[in-house]
Amino acid sequence: MKKIVLLLLTLLLIGWIAYKSPLYSYYTDTYRGYTAYAIVPKDVPQRTKTTDMSGKIIPDSYTYQYQFNFVLEDGTFQTMHYELSGESVTPIEPKSYIVAKISKKRVIEGPNKINQKDIPNDVLALLAPKN
């Protein structure tokens, strides 16, 4: 019986240490996504040539760099940068509503256009005065 209790306590301790580890924090901050909504700014960003991480221009690729003021479903605000790139990329329609899955560090999924009526009313109320 003592061995079973000791084993369970050891497993609990290992689980607690793993939960508090920096690796777990990195994962949750980077990959755990939350639904967020924003209004696309009225000014279309300048179209620029796409560059890779070393600064080398990628042929036949263009980029629009956005800054979105997202409102999460819990009512908190988060500002995120987003880069839209590709060969035949077109800017997102100004003043349109978007939905995205975001983490604390990045846009995970989206942004995608959404109808105003599909946005929760409490989030919509928070979006309106900001833009």
Contact map, one row per residue, 1 for C-alpha under 8 A:
11111000000000000000000000000000000000000000000000000000000000000000000000000000000000000000000000000000000000000000000000000000000
11111100000000000000000000000000000000000000000000000000000000000000000000000000000000000000000000000000000000000000000000000000000
11111110000000000000000000000000000000000000000000000000000000000000000000000000000000000000000000000000000000000000000000000000000
11111111000000000000000000000000000000000000000000000000000000000000000000000000000000000000000000000000000000000000000000000000000
11111111100000000000000000000000000000000000000000000000000000000000000000000000000000000000000000000000000000000000000000000000000
01111111110000000000000000000000000000000000000000000000000000000000000000000000000000000000000000000000000000000000000000000000000
00111111111000000000000000000000000000000000000000000000000000000000000000000000000000000000000000000000000000000000000000000000000
00011111111100000000000000000000000000000000000000000000000000000000000000000000000000000000000000000000000000000000000000000000000
00001111111110000000000000000000000000000000000000000000000000000000000000000000000000000000000000000000000000000000000000000000000
00000111111111000000000000000000000000000000000000000000000000000000000000000000000000000000000000000000000000000000000000000000000
00000011111111100000000000000000000000000000000000000000000000000000000000000000000000000000000000000000000000000000000000000000000
00000001111111110000000000000000000000000000000000000000000000000000000000000000000000000000000000000000000000000000000000000000000
00000000111111111000000000000000000000000000000000000000000000000000000000000000000000000000000000000000000000000000000000000000000
00000000011111111100000000000000000000000000000000000000000000000000000000000000000000000000000000000000000000000000000000000000000
00000000001111111110000000000000000000000000000000000000000000000000000000000000000000000000000000000000000000000000000000000000000
00000000000111111111000000000000000000000000000000000000000000000000000000000000000000000000000000000000000000000000000000000000000
00000000000011111111100000000000000000000000000000000000000000000000000000000000000000000000000000000000000000000000000000000000000
00000000000001111111100100000000000000000000000000000000000000000000000000000000000000000000000000000000000000000000000000000000000
00000000000000111111100100000000000000000000000000000000000000000000000000000000000000000000000000000000000000000000000000000000000
00000000000000011111110110000000000000000000000000000000000000000000000000000000000000000000000000000000000000000000000000000000000
00000000000000001111111110000000000000000000000000000000000000000000000000000000000000000000000000000000000000000000000000000000000
00000000000000000001111111000000000000000000000000000000000000000000000000000000000000000000000000000000000000000000000000000000000
00000000000000000000111111100000000000000000000000000000000000000000000000000000000000000000000000000000000000000000000000000000000
00000000000000000111111111110000000000000000000000000000000000000000000000000000000000000000000000000000000000000000000000000000000
00000000000000000001111111111000000000000000000000000000000000000000000000000000000000000000000000000000000000000000000000000000000
00000000000000000000011111111100000000000000000000000000000000000000000000000000000000000000000000000000000000000000000000000000000
00000000000000000000001111111111000000000000000000000000000000000000000000000000000000000000000000000000000000000000000000000000000
00000000000000000000000111111111000000000000000000000000000000000000000000000000000000000000000000000010000000000000000000000000000
00000000000000000000000011111111000000000000000000000000000000000000000000000000000000000000000000000011100000000000000000000000000
00000000000000000000000001111111000000000000000000000000000000000000000000000000000000000000000000000011110000000000000000000000000
00000000000000000000000000111111100000000000000000000000000000000000000000000000000000000000000000000010000100000000000000000000000
00000000000000000000000000111111110000000000000000000000000000000000000000000000000000000000000000000110000000000000000000000000000
00000000000000000000000000000011111000000000000000000000000000000000000000000000000000000000000000001110000100000000000000000000000
00000000000000000000000000000001111100000000000000000000000000000000000110000000000000000000000000001110000000000000000000000000000
00000000000000000000000000000000111110000000000000000000000000000000000110000000000000000000000000111100000000000000000000000000000
00000000000000000000000000000000011111000000000000000000000000000000011110000000000000000000000000111100000000000000000000000000000
00000000000000000000000000000000001111100000000000000000000000000000011100000000000000000000000011110000000000000000001000100010000
00000000000000000000000000000000000111110000000000000000000000000001111000000000000000000000000011100000000000000000000000000010000
00000000000000000000000000000000000011111000000000000000000000000001110000000000000000000000001111000000000000000000000000000010001
00000000000000000000000000000000000001111100000000000000000000000001000000000000000000000001111111000000000000000000000000000000000
00000000000000000000000000000000000000111111000000000000000000000001000000000000000000000000011000000000000000000000000000000000001
00000000000000000000000000000000000000011111000000000000000000000000000000000000000000000000011000000000000000000000000000000000000
00000000000000000000000000000000000000001111100000000000000000000000000000000000000000000000010000000000000000000000000000000000000
00000000000000000000000000000000000000001111110000000000000000000000000000000000000000000011010000000000000000000000000000000000000
00000000000000000000000000000000000000000011111000000000000000011100000000000000000000000010000000000000000000000000000000000000000
00000000000000000000000000000000000000000001111100000000000000011000000000000000000000000000000000000000000000000000000000000000000
00000000000000000000000000000000000000000000111110000000000001110000000000000000000000000000000000000000000000000000000000000000000
00000000000000000000000000000000000000000000011111000000000001110000000000000000000000000000000000000000000000000000000000000000000
00000000000000000000000000000000000000000000001111100000110111100000000000000000000000000000000000000000000000000000000000000000000
00000000000000000000000000000000000000000000000111110000111011100000000000000000000010000000000000000000000000000000000000000000000
00000000000000000000000000000000000000000000000011111111110000000000000000000000000000000000000000000000000000000000000000000000000
00000000000000000000000000000000000000000000000001111111110000000000000000000000000000000000000000000000000000000000000000000000000
00000000000000000000000000000000000000000000000000111111000000000000000000000000000000000000000000000000000000000000000000000000000
00000000000000000000000000000000000000000000000000111111000000000000000000000000000000000000000000000000000000000000000000000000000
00000000000000000000000000000000000000000000000000111111100000000000000000000000000000000000000000000000000000000000000000000000000
00000000000000000000000000000000000000000000000000111111110000000000000000000000000000000000000000000000000000000000000000000000000
00000000000000000000000000000000000000000000000011110011111000000000000000000000000000000000000000000000000000000000000000000000000
00000000000000000000000000000000000000000000000011110001111110000000000000000000000000000000000000000000000000000000000000000000000
00000000000000000000000000000000000000000000000001000000111110000000000000000000000000000000000000000000000000000000000000000000000
00000000000000000000000000000000000000000000000010000000011111000000000000000000000001100000000000000000000000000000000000000000000
00000000000000000000000000000000000000000000000011000000011111100000000000000000000011110000000000000000000000000000000000000000000
00000000000000000000000000000000000000000000001111000000000111110000000000000000000011111000000000000000000000000000000000000000000
00000000000000000000000000000000000000000000001111000000000011111000000000000000001111001000000000000000000000000000000000000000000
00000000000000000000000000000000000000000000111100000000000001111100000000000000001110000010000000000000000000000000000000000000000
00000000000000000000000000000000000000000000110000000000000000111110000000000000111100000000000000000000000000000000000000000000000
00000000000000000000000000000000000000000000100000000000000000011111000000000000111100000000000000000000000000000000000000000000000
00000000000000000000000000000000000000000000000000000000000000001111100000000011110000000000000000000000000000000000000000000000000
00000000000000000000000000000000000001111000000000000000000000000111110000000011110000000000000000000000000000000000000000000000000
00000000000000000000000000000000000001100000000000000000000000000011111000001111000000000000000000000000000000000000000000000000000
00000000000000000000000000000000000111100000000000000000000000000001111100001111000000000000000000000000000000000000000000000000000
00000000000000000000000000000000000111000000000000000000000000000000111110111100000000000000000000000000000000000000000000100110000
00000000000000000000000000000000011110000000000000000000000000000000011111111100000000000000000000000000000000000000000000100000000
00000000000000000000000000000000011100000000000000000000000000000000001111110000000000000000000000000000000000000000000100100000000
00000000000000000000000000000000000000000000000000000000000000000000000111110000000000000000000000000000000000000000000000000000000
00000000000000000000000000000000000000000000000000000000000000000000001111111000000000000000000000000000000000000000000001100100000
00000000000000000000000000000000000000000000000000000000000000000000001111111100000000000000000000000000000000000000000000000000000
00000000000000000000000000000000000000000000000000000000000000000000111100111110000000000000000000000000000000000000000000000000000
00000000000000000000000000000000000000000000000000000000000000000000111100011111000000000000000000000000000000000000000000000000000
00000000000000000000000000000000000000000000000000000000000000000011110000001111100000000000000000000000000000000000000000000000000
00000000000000000000000000000000000000000000000000000000000000000011110000000111110000000000000000000000011000000000000000000000000
00000000000000000000000000000000000000000000000000000000000000001111000000000011111000000000000000000000000000000000000000000000000
00000000000000000000000000000000000000000000000000000000000000001111000000000001111100000000000000000000001000000000000000000000000
00000000000000000000000000000000000000000000000000000000000000111100000000000000111110000000000000000000000000000000000000000000000
00000000000000000000000000000000000000000000000000000000000000111100000000000000011111001010000000000000000000000000000000000000000
00000000000000000000000000000000000000000000000001000000000011110000000000000000001111101000000000000000000000000000000000000000000
00000000000000000000000000000000000000000000000000000000000111100000000000000000000111111000000000000000000000000000000000000000000
00000000000000000000000000000000000000000000000000000000000111000000000000000000000011111000000000000000000000000000000000000000000
00000000000000000000000000000000000000000000000000000000000011000000000000000000000001111100000000000000000000000000000000000000000
00000000000000000000000000000000000000000000000000000000000001100000000000000000000111111110000000000000000000000000000000000000000
00000000000000000000000000000000000000000000000000000000000000000000000000000000000000011111000000000000000000000000000000000000000
00000000000000000000000000000000000000000001100000000000000000010000000000000000000100001111100000000000000000000000000000000000000
00000000000000000000000000000000000000010001000000000000000000000000000000000000000000000111110100000000000000000000000000000000000
00000000000000000000000000000000000000010000000000000000000000000000000000000000000000000011111100000000000000000000000000000000000
00000000000000000000000000000000000000011111000000000000000000000000000000000000000000000001111100000000000000000000000000000000000
00000000000000000000000000000000000000111100000000000000000000000000000000000000000000000000111110000000000000000000000000000000000
00000000000000000000000000000000000000110000000000000000000000000000000000000000000000000001111111000000000000001100000000000000000
00000000000000000000000000000000000011110000000000000000000000000000000000000000000000000000001111100000000000001111000000000000000
00000000000000000000000000000000000011110000000000000000000000000000000000000000000000000000000111110000000000111100000000000000000
00000000000000000000000000000000001111000000000000000000000000000000000000000000000000000000000011111000000001111100000000000000000
00000000000000000000000000000000001110000000000000000000000000000000000000000000000000000000000001111100001111110000000000000000000
00000000000000000000000000000000111100000000000000000000000000000000000000000000000000000000000000111110001111100000000000000000000
00000000000000000000000000000001111100000000000000000000000000000000000000000000000000000000000000011111111110000000000000000000000
00000000000000000000000000011111110000000000000000000000000000000000000000000000000000000000000000001111111100000000000000000000000
00000000000000000000000000001100000000000000000000000000000000000000000000000000000000000000000000000111110000000000000000000000000
00000000000000000000000000001100000000000000000000000000000000000000000000000000000000000000000000000111111000000000000000000000000
00000000000000000000000000000100000000000000000000000000000000000000000000000001000000000000000000000111111100000000000000000000000
00000000000000000000000000000000000000000000000000000000000000000000000000000001010000000000000000011110111111100000000000000000000
00000000000000000000000000000010100000000000000000000000000000000000000000000000000000000000000000011110011111000000000000000000000
00000000000000000000000000000000000000000000000000000000000000000000000000000000000000000000000000011100001111100000000000000000000
00000000000000000000000000000000000000000000000000000000000000000000000000000000000000000000000000111000001111110000000000000000000
00000000000000000000000000000000000000000000000000000000000000000000000000000000000000000000000001111000001011111000000000000000000
00000000000000000000000000000000000000000000000000000000000000000000000000000000000000000000000001110000000001111100000000000000000
00000000000000000000000000000000000000000000000000000000000000000000000000000000000000000000000111100000000000111110000000000000000
00000000000000000000000000000000000000000000000000000000000000000000000000000000000000000000000111100000000000011111011000000000000
00000000000000000000000000000000000000000000000000000000000000000000000000000000000000000000000010000000000000001111111000000000000
00000000000000000000000000000000000000000000000000000000000000000000000000000000000000000000000010000000000000000111111000010000000
00000000000000000000000000000000000000000000000000000000000000000000000000000000000000000000000000000000000000000011111100000000000
00000000000000000000000000000000000000000000000000000000000000000000000000000000000000000000000000000000000000000111111100000000000
00000000000000000000000000000000000010000000000000000000000000000000000000000000000000000000000000000000000000000111111110110000000
00000000000000000000000000000000000000000000000000000000000000000000000010000000000000000000000000000000000000000000111111110000000
00000000000000000000000000000000000000000000000000000000000000000000000000000000000000000000000000000000000000000000001111111000000
00000000000000000000000000000000000000000000000000000000000000000000000000100000000000000000000000000000000000000000000111111100000
00000000000000000000000000000000000010000000000000000000000000000000001110100000000000000000000000000000000000000000001111111110000
00000000000000000000000000000000000000000000000000000000000000000000000000000000000000000000000000000000000000000001001111111111000
00000000000000000000000000000000000000000000000000000000000000000000000000000000000000000000000000000000000000000000000011111111100
00000000000000000000000000000000000000000000000000000000000000000000001000100000000000000000000000000000000000000000000001111111110
00000000000000000000000000000000000011100000000000000000000000000000001000000000000000000000000000000000000000000000000000111111111
00000000000000000000000000000000000000000000000000000000000000000000000000000000000000000000000000000000000000000000000000011111111
00000000000000000000000000000000000000000000000000000000000000000000000000000000000000000000000000000000000000000000000000001111111
00000000000000000000000000000000000000000000000000000000000000000000000000000000000000000000000000000000000000000000000000000111111
00000000000000000000000000000000000000101000000000000000000000000000000000000000000000000000000000000000000000000000000000000011111
